[in-house]
């Protein structure tokens, strides 16, 4: 399991919001990122782009 940092959730939430993902979806995806280190695929920019946030192992 990935090491989680307290600021991971906030960073992921802000990144998702900057990609034009809605507030509710951003909160859910940021929680997945914080817990698993991976959001899984999601659509952003009005459904025009499919993206994914993944934490790098160090």
Secondary structure, 3 states (H helix, E strand, C coil): CCCCCCCHHHHHHHHHHHCCCCHHHHHHHHHHHHHHCECCCEEECCCCEEECCECCCC
